[in-house]
Amino acid sequence: MSKILIIEDELSIAELERDYLELNNFEVEIETNGAAGLKKAQEEEYSLIILDLMLPDMDGFEICKAIREEKDIPIIMVTAKKNDIDKIRGLGLGVDDYVTKPFSPSELVARVKAHISRYERLIGSTALQNNIIEIRGLKIDRTDRRVYIDNEEKVFTNKEFDLLVFLASNPNKVFSKEELFNKIWNMESIGDIATVTVHIKKIREKIEFDTSKPQYIETVWGVGYRFRM
């Protein structure tokens, strides 16, 4: 049974989320304190975390950043804010999806199922034969899901890794943001194509020697991106 952690200071909302998730055979734990929720997320094993953005002691951005330094499990952020800047900031920190209050509990359950299913498929890929892409100091180990630049490992989120692998596996071909969004996310997401832009920026910061003159992922103005061989 998949176990989910809800970090939400409004107990009535957390209990509503828990009730719907338990009806769908998920095991759910609730933590109403941000710091305590972060401690649980770091020390225990969960299939997914539902994280409120506005918490009294520390905000969801801080918690997400700390979790991402150690773990790569899906994180869905729940927020009353509709500001795109906040969503883009969260995506840049590794949030997988957003649900804006007020929300449909059924929609939340659907998103939880989709993210857990996708994550389980990804971690299951470690059973595949080792498959490595190497070019100009960049090494992508598709089996172990690791990325190295000049033998120095760089930490990638799931979607950053998937996006890099997809581009590197289709070199010299130009993909629009819409195509990349559909290929990698494969589901409706509030982030929309801005998600792609944020993730490309994060990937470049990790693999490019000079982000203003990228040697791996090029921007084709007015069209999209391509991976240079």
C-alpha positions in Angstrom: 0.0 0.0 0.0 1.3 3.4 -1.0 2.0 5.7 2.0 1.3 9.5 1.7 2.4 12.3 4.0 0.2 15.4 4.2 1.9 18.5 5.6 -1.0 20.9 6.2 -1.7 23.2 9.1 -5.5 23.4 8.5 -6.6 20.1 10.0 -10.0 20.2 8.4 -8.4 20.3 4.9 -5.8 17.7 5.8 -8.6 15.3 7.1 -10.6 15.8 4.0 -7.6 14.9 1.8 -6.9 11.9 4.1 -10.5 10.6 3.9 -10.6 10.7 0.1 -7.1 9.1 -0.2 -7.9 6.4 2.3 -11.1 5.6 0.3 -8.7 4.9 -2.6 -6.6 2.5 -0.5 -3.8 4.9 0.4 -2.2 4.9 3.8 -2.0 8.5 5.0 -0.2 10.4 7.8 -0.9 14.0 8.7 1.5 16.5 10.1 0.3 20.1 10.9 3.7 21.5 11.7 6.1 22.3 8.9 9.3 21.5 10.7 7.9 18.2 12.1 6.6 17.4 8.7 10.0 17.9 7.1 11.6 15.7 9.8 9.1 12.9 8.9 9.7 13.3 5.2 13.4 13.0 5.7 13.4 10.1 8.1 10.5 7.9 6.9 9.6 6.4 3.5 6.6 7.8 1.6 5.3 7.3 -1.9 4.3 11.0 -2.3 4.0 14.2 -0.2 1.1 16.7 -0.3 2.6 19.9 0.9 0.8 23.1 1.9 2.6 26.3 0.7 1.6 28.6 3.6 2.6 27.1 6.9 3.1 29.1 10.1 6.6 28.0 11.0 8.3 27.5 7.6 6.8 27.7 4.2 6.4 25.0 1.6 9.3 26.3 -0.5 11.8 25.7 2.3 10.4 22.3 3.0 10.4 21.3 -0.7 14.0 22.5 -1.1 15.2 20.5 2.0 13.4 17.3 0.8 14.8 17.6 -2.7 18.4 17.6 -1.3 17.8 14.1 -0.1 14.8 12.5 -1.9 13.2 12.5 -5.3 9.7 11.3 -4.5 6.7 13.2 -6.0 5.6 16.4 -4.2 2.2 18.0 -4.9 2.0 21.5 -3.5 -1.4 22.8 -2.3 -1.8 26.6 -2.3 -4.4 29.4 -2.0 -2.1 31.5 -4.2 -2.8 31.8 -7.9 0.4 33.8 -8.7 2.4 32.2 -11.6 5.6 33.5 -10.0 5.0 31.3 -7.0 4.2 28.3 -9.2 7.4 28.8 -11.3 9.5 29.2 -8.1 8.1 25.9 -6.8 8.7 24.1 -10.0 12.2 25.3 -10.0 12.7 23.8 -6.5 11.3 20.5 -7.6 7.6 20.6 -7.0 5.9 18.1 -9.3 2.4 19.6 -9.4 0.1 22.2 -8.0 -3.4 22.1 -6.7 -5.0 25.5 -5.9 -7.5 26.0 -3.1 -10.4 25.5 -3.3 -9.9 22.2 -5.1 -11.8 19.0 -5.9 -10.7 16.1 -3.6 -11.4 13.8 -6.6 -9.0 15.8 -8.7 -6.3 15.6 -6.0 -6.7 11.8 -5.8 -6.4 11.5 -9.6 -3.2 13.6 -9.5 -1.8 11.5 -6.6 -2.5 8.3 -8.5 -0.9 9.6 -11.7 2.3 10.8 -10.0 2.8 7.7 -7.9 2.2 5.5 -11.0 4.7 7.4 -13.0 7.3 7.4 -10.2 7.0 3.7 -9.7 7.5 3.1 -13.5 10.6 5.3 -13.3 12.2 3.5 -10.4 11.3 0.2 -11.9 13.5 1.1 -14.9 16.6 0.2 -12.8 16.0 -3.4 -13.8 16.8 -2.5 -17.4 20.3 -3.2 -18.9 22.8 -0.4 -18.3 22.4 2.3 -20.9 24.8 5.3 -21.0 25.0 8.4 -23.1 28.4 10.2 -23.2 29.2 13.4 -25.0 31.8 16.1 -24.4 32.2 15.4 -20.7 28.5 14.8 -20.0 27.6 11.3 -18.9 24.0 10.2 -18.5 23.5 6.8 -16.9 19.9 5.9 -17.8 19.9 2.7 -15.7 21.1 4.2 -12.4 19.5 7.6 -13.3 22.6 9.6 -12.6 24.2 12.5 -14.4 27.9 13.4 -14.4 29.9 16.4 -15.7 33.6 15.7 -16.0 33.1 12.8 -13.5 31.3 15.0 -11.0 27.8 13.9 -10.2 25.0 16.4 -10.4 21.7 15.9 -8.6 18.6 15.8 -10.8 14.9 15.6 -10.0 12.9 13.0 -11.9 11.5 15.3 -14.4 14.8 17.1 -15.0 16.4 13.8 -15.7 13.6 12.6 -18.0 13.7 15.8 -20.0 17.5 15.6 -20.4 17.4 12.0 -21.4 14.6 12.6 -23.9 16.5 15.4 -25.6 19.9 13.6 -25.5 18.2 10.5 -27.0 16.9 12.6 -29.9 19.9 14.7 -30.8 19.8 17.6 -33.3 16.0 17.4 -33.4 14.1 20.5 -32.5 11.2 20.1 -30.1 8.7 22.8 -29.2 7.8 23.5 -25.5 4.4 22.0 -26.1 5.9 18.8 -27.5 8.3 18.5 -24.6 5.6 19.2 -22.1 3.4 16.4 -23.6 6.3 13.9 -23.8 7.6 14.4 -20.3 4.6 15.3 -18.1 2.0 13.4 -20.1 -0.9 14.8 -18.0 -2.7 18.1 -17.4 -0.6 20.3 -15.1 -1.1 23.8 -13.8 2.5 24.6 -14.7 1.7 24.3 -18.4 4.6 25.0 -20.8 6.3 27.4 -18.3 7.2 24.1 -16.6 9.5 23.3 -19.5 11.2 26.6 -19.4 12.0 26.3 -15.7 13.3 22.8 -16.1 15.5 23.6 -19.1 17.0 26.5 -17.0 17.7 24.1 -14.1 19.3 21.5 -16.3 21.6 24.1 -17.9 22.7 25.4 -14.5 23.8 21.8 -13.8 25.5 20.7 -17.0 26.5 23.8 -19.0 29.9 25.4 -18.4 28.4 28.8 -19.6 24.6 29.0 -19.5 24.7 32.1 -21.8 26.4 29.9 -24.4 25.0 26.4 -23.9 26.9 23.6 -25.7 24.4 20.9 -25.0 20.8 22.2 -25.0 20.3 25.0 -27.5 17.4 27.4 -27.8 16.0 27.6 -31.3 14.2 31.0 -31.1 10.6 30.9 -31.9 10.6 27.1 -32.1 11.9 25.3 -29.0 15.0 23.4 -27.9 17.4 20.8 -29.3 20.3 18.7 -27.9 23.5 19.2 -29.8 25.7 16.2 -30.7 
